[in-house]
Amino acid sequence: MASSHKPRRRKKDETPTPKGSDTTASRSRPSVPSPPFPLAAFLWPAKKSTSQWVILPLVLMAVGLFRWATGFWGYSGFNTPPMHGDFEAQRHWMEITMHLPVSQWYFYDLQYWGLDYPPLTAYHSWLLGKIGSIINPEWFALDSSRGFEDQLLKVYMRATVLVSEYLVYIPAAIILIRKLGRLRGPSSWESSVALVAFLMQPATILIDHAHFQYNTVMLGFTLASISSMLAGRALWGCVFFVAALCYKQMALYYAPAIFAYLLGICVSSNVKVGRFLAIALLTVLSFAVCFAPLLLGSLYDHYRGISALTAKETPLPPLLAHAPINLDEKSWYFPPLLQLTQSIHRIFPFARGLFEDKVANMWCTIHTAHKLNNYPLGQMQRISTVITLISILASTMTISLFPRSELLPWAMASTAWGFYLCSFQVHEKSVLLPLLPMTILLGGDGGLGTEMRAWIGWANMLGVWTLFPLLKRDELRMPYGVLTLLWAYLLALPPTSLSLYFGQQSKNGELKIFTKLLHLGFYGLMIAWHIGEAFVPPPEGKPDFWVVLNVLIGFAGFSVCFLWCSWQLILRSGMMDDYFRDRMRIEAANRKKKE
């Protein structure tokens, strides 16, 4: 006998929406959802029926097109001899790694863009140099290729950045955002929206594809580490994070948060000695694997009679020169020890000073009013170390006491802001590090909601704005304006839209009046600064007036970002739950008394 039951059809506009998210909004009728910002509108047709694996290739082609188009513009050091810039530095490292013995990589002509990044960068440079020399050997000819600015070389170098990013950074971003999406339980469509927003982040595109660097390789390893931690694979997380450290030492900005989290999962509830030993052993082994080609290569060169010290007057690295014991320079262990100490000396340039250029951190801000170069360098190093440790204390303690993987991006953002604001030898480009974990939170719980989108969007707009003086020197005003305003338009941020602050957004996550005033005040300052910098000449005798003003405004805004990330970490950890419950009970009791 046939059943009379008929399955209920889902209404056409019936789609689950996660708590805290406002990717649907209503314009006229509550039952008809509509996209609240342009990026959601672009992907709206694919919301219900289109497979996300159909959308993904289109997304990757679109974001790749913007990256490649950005590369048509100039780059760091174009037509500025004798040192040129970061483009020449990266090309020069390809030149020396493919022509010189391994033992001489960290010693060769250190006055002209000497290698000062960890070994994985050197290996990467070697590989790219080998491939490029097949196309045109003149691009990387030893010494004679310095300052080479052929257009085909520019195309090749731009392509290496794009390919490296698509092999490391973008796959890691896709996996992590999908994983964050599964944790919060929204549709895969929302994860696609967050992915596009993340990959269109203007600061990263401008620094790597316009100014020219390979930051996304290091950032990609970092994303892979976070993804592994979220999946409960702490050991793989260690491996990927060591890879990030061994590619660029700037990944140290995240190290305190990663260490505190790993320590927390080893000692929370009960001490897990086995896990602790496994993490420690695998971390040491990962570093050993990364440094092995460099150290074994120096042993092989020693066997062939090739010395790392290319000239008699070449000084020993400080760690070796001040060793408490006398070392036999003819012994078998001296070459790898020399390589290890020299690479560490080059990777951590303590002798360069507190900062090299004007950057929106505490030290450069103080320096505008009180000259810090009057103090001994060693004293300033110790002071900056102490203040940095104090700034990251709250976040590291929180993540170690509450070692939940979903809190890790918040802890990493907080410690990265602490390092950026207070640590030693900070560059403008280092702002990419705190922006990475902040921006990836667009894929998390409520990431596309009003509050999160406002704060993350504001931090990114402020971050790329502080990069403008650097980009201006490279004649990159046009890509800066296009990419920054495009990102603001896609997420409905000022100056392209005020709907996030005054529009009819979802009632969930409504912005407080203080947040509105704060954000809009900074947006107004950024716009006024651009107008002043473009049309008003600096006061006589103060040629860097506008750059210094950029530093002061940026430092104030980044300090707020640091406090917000730290506060969000504490709130989301549950540390304050008892306090808020007690406060609610007291307020309820007071209301009853008044009644």
Residue pairs with C-beta under 8 A, 6 or more apart in sequence:
13 31
13 32
13 33
15 24
15 33
15 47
15 48
15 187
16 186
16 187
17 23
17 24
17 186
18 184
18 185
18 186
18 190
18 445
18 446
19 445
19 446
19 508
20 445
20 446
20 449
20 452
20 508
20 509
21 186
21 190
21 446
21 447
21 448
21 449
21 506
21 508
22 36
22 448
22 449
22 450
22 505
22 506
22 508
22 509
23 35
23 36
23 40
23 190
23 193
23 448
24 33
24 34
24 35
24 36
24 506
25 33
25 34
25 35
25 36
25 504
25 505
25 506
26 32
26 33
26 34
26 504
27 34
27 504
35 41
35 44
36 492
36 499
36 503
36 505
36 506
37 453
37 490
37 491
37 492
37 497
37 499
37 500
38 489
38 490
38 491
38 492
39 193
39 196
39 197
39 490
39 491
40 193
40 448
42 490
43 55
43 189
43 192
43 193
43 196
46 52
46 54
46 55
46 189
46 192
47 187
47 189
52 188
52 189
52 191
52 192
55 192
56 174
56 192
59 192
59 195
59 196
59 199
60 166
60 170
62 196
63 170
63 196
63 199
63 200
64 162
64 166
66 200
66 205
66 483
67 162
67 165
67 205
67 209
68 158
68 162
68 209
70 205
70 206
70 209
70 210
70 479
70 483
71 154
71 158
71 161
71 162
71 209
71 210
73 210
73 475
73 476
73 478
73 479
74 210
74 474
74 475
74 476
75 85
75 86
75 87
75 154
75 210
75 211
75 212
75 474
76 84
76 85
76 86
76 87
76 211
76 212
76 474
77 83
77 84
77 85
77 86
77 87
77 88
77 474
78 84
78 85
78 87
78 149
78 474
78 475
79 149
81 147
82 147
83 112
83 113
84 147
85 212
85 474
86 211
86 212
86 213
87 157
87 212
88 113
88 146
88 147
89 113
90 125
90 157
90 212
90 213
90 214
91 139
91 140
91 145
91 148
91 153
91 157
92 112
92 113
92 146
93 113
93 115
93 117
93 121
93 122
93 125
93 129
94 125
94 126
94 128
94 129
94 132
94 140
95 129
95 140
95 141
95 142
95 145
96 104
96 105
96 108
96 109
96 115
96 142
97 105
97 115
97 122
97 123
97 125
97 126
97 129
98 126
98 129
98 130
98 133
98 140
99 140
99 142
100 108
100 142
101 297
101 301
101 306
102 293
102 294
102 297
102 298
102 300
102 301
103 297
103 298
103 301
103 302
103 306
103 307
103 308
103 335
103 339
104 301
104 306
104 308
104 310
105 115
105 122
105 294
106 114
106 115
106 308
106 339
106 342
106 343
106 346
107 114
107 308
107 309
107 310
107 314
107 342
108 114
108 115
108 310
110 346
112 146
114 346
115 121
115 122
115 346
116 346
116 347
116 349
117 247
117 248
117 249
117 347
118 245
118 246
118 247
118 248
118 249
118 290
118 343
118 347
119 246
119 290
119 291
119 293
119 294
119 343
120 243
120 246
120 247
120 290
121 214
121 247
121 248
122 294
123 293
124 164
124 214
124 217
124 247
128 160
129 140
132 139
132 140
132 153
132 156
132 160
133 139
133 140
135 152
135 156
136 150
136 152
136 153
138 144
138 145
138 148
138 150
139 145
139 148
139 150
139 153
139 156
157 212
158 209
158 212
160 214
161 208
161 209
161 212
161 213
161 214
161 216
162 209
164 214
164 216
164 217
165 208
165 216
165 217
165 220
168 216
168 217
168 220
168 221
168 224
169 216
169 217
169 219
169 220
169 223
170 199
170 220
171 220
172 220
172 221
172 223
172 224
172 227
173 195
173 198
173 199
173 220
173 223
173 440
174 195
175 223
175 224
175 227
176 223
176 224
176 226
176 227
176 230
176 440
176 443
177 191
177 194
177 195
177 198
177 440
177 443
178 188
178 191
179 227
179 230
179 231
180 191
180 194
180 230
180 440
180 443
180 444
180 447
181 188
181 190
181 191
181 194
181 443
183 230
183 406
183 444
183 445
184 444
184 445
184 446
184 447
190 448
191 443
193 448
194 442
194 443
194 447
194 448
195 443
196 490
197 439
197 442
197 448
197 487
197 490
197 491
198 439
198 440
198 442
198 443
200 483
200 486
200 487
200 490
201 435
201 439
201 460
201 487
202 460
202 464
202 480
202 483
202 484
202 486
202 487
203 431
203 432
203 435
203 460
203 463
203 464
203 467
204 215
204 216
204 219
204 432
204 435
204 436
205 483
206 464
206 467
206 471
206 476
206 479
206 480
206 483
207 213
207 215
207 429
207 432
207 467
208 214
208 215
208 216
210 471
210 474
210 476
210 479
210 480
211 429
211 470
211 471
211 474
211 476
213 429
215 248
215 429
215 432
217 247
217 248
218 244
218 247
218 248
218 250
218 251
219 244
219 432
219 433
219 436
221 240
221 241
221 243
221 244
221 247
221 251
222 240
222 241
222 244
222 251
222 254
222 436
223 436
223 440
224 240
225 237
225 238
225 240
225 241
225 244
225 258
226 237
226 408
226 409
226 412
226 437
226 440
228 234
228 236
228 237
228 240
229 237
229 261
229 405
229 408
230 405
230 406
230 408
232 405
234 262
234 265
234 275
234 279
235 278
235 279
235 282
237 258
237 262
238 262
238 279
238 282
238 283
238 286
239 282
239 286
241 251
241 254
241 255
241 258
242 283
242 286
242 287
242 290
243 286
243 290
244 251
244 254
245 251
245 252
245 255
246 287
246 290
246 291
249 347
249 348
250 430
250 433
251 433
252 419
253 415
253 416
253 419
253 420
253 423
253 430
253 433
253 434
254 412
254 415
254 416
254 433
254 437
255 415
256 392
256 395
256 396
256 415
257 392
257 395
257 396
257 399
257 408
257 411
257 412
257 414
257 415
257 416
258 408
258 412
259 396
260 395
260 396
260 397
260 399
260 400
260 403
260 411
261 399
261 400
261 403
261 405
261 408
261 411
262 279
263 400
263 403
264 399
264 400
264 401
264 402
264 403
265 272
265 275
265 403
266 272
266 275
266 276
266 279
267 276
268 401
268 403
291 340
291 343
294 339
294 343
295 336
295 339
295 340
296 336
298 308
298 335
298 336
298 338
298 339
299 332
299 335
299 336
301 307
301 308
301 335
302 332
302 334
302 335
308 335
308 338
308 339
308 342
309 338
315 321
316 338
316 341
317 338
317 341
317 342
317 344
317 345
318 341
318 345
319 341
319 344
319 345
320 327
320 337
320 338
320 341
320 342
327 334
327 337
328 334
349 425
350 377
350 381
350 424
350 425
351 377
352 425
353 373
353 377
353 425
354 363
354 367
354 372
354 373
354 377
354 380
354 381
354 384
354 424
354 425
355 361
355 363
355 364
355 367
355 425
355 426
356 425
356 427
357 427
357 428
357 470
358 364
358 428
358 469
358 544
358 547
358 548
358 550
358 551
359 426
359 427
359 428
359 430
359 466
359 551
360 428
360 431
360 466
360 550
360 551
360 552
360 553
360 554
360 555
360 557
360 558
361 420
361 421
361 422
361 423
361 426
361 555
361 558
362 387
362 421
362 422
362 555
363 372
363 380
363 384
363 422
363 426
364 551
364 555
365 551
365 552
365 555
366 372
367 373
368 548
368 551
368 552
372 380
381 424
384 422
384 423
384 424
385 423
385 424
387 422
388 418
388 419
388 422
388 423
388 424
391 418
391 421
391 422
391 562
392 414
392 415
392 418
392 419
394 414
394 566
394 570
395 410
395 411
395 414
395 415
395 418
395 565
395 566
395 569
396 411
396 415
398 407
398 411
398 569
398 570
398 573
398 575
399 407
399 408
399 411
399 569
399 573
401 573
401 575
402 573
402 574
402 575
404 573
406 444
406 445
406 572
407 569
407 572
407 573
409 437
409 438
409 440
409 441
409 444
410 437
410 441
410 565
410 568
410 569
410 572
411 569
412 437
413 434
413 437
413 438
413 441
413 565
414 562
414 565
414 566
414 569
416 433
416 434
416 436
416 437
417 434
417 558
417 561
417 562
417 565
418 562
419 426
419 430
419 433
420 426
420 430
420 431
420 433
420 434
420 558
421 555
421 558
421 559
421 562
428 466
428 467
428 469
428 470
429 467
429 470
431 463
431 466
431 467
431 558
432 463
434 459
434 558
434 561
434 562
434 565
435 459
435 460
435 463
438 456
438 459
438 460
438 561
438 565
439 456
439 460
441 447
441 452
441 456
442 448
442 452
442 453
442 456
444 452
446 452
446 508
446 509
447 453
447 456
449 506
449 508
449 509
450 500
450 505
450 506
450 508
450 509
450 510
450 511
451 509
451 510
451 511
451 515
452 509
453 491
453 492
453 493
453 500
454 493
454 500
454 501
454 511
454 515
454 519
455 515
455 561
455 564
457 488
457 491
457 493
457 500
458 493
458 519
458 522
458 523
458 557
459 557
459 561
460 487
461 484
461 487
461 488
461 493
461 494
461 523
461 526
462 522
462 526
462 554
462 557
462 558
462 561
463 558
464 480
464 483
464 484
465 484
465 526
465 529
465 550
465 554
466 550
466 551
466 554
466 558
467 480
468 480
468 530
468 550
469 546
469 547
469 550
471 477
471 479
471 480
472 480
485 495
485 496
487 493
488 494
488 495
488 496
488 497
489 496
489 497
491 500
492 499
492 500
492 503
493 500
494 500
494 501
494 519
494 520
494 523
495 523
495 527
497 503
498 520
499 505
500 511
501 511
501 516
501 519
501 520
518 560
522 553
522 557
525 553
526 553
529 546
529 549
529 550
529 553
532 546
533 546
538 544
538 545
538 546
539 545
542 548
570 576
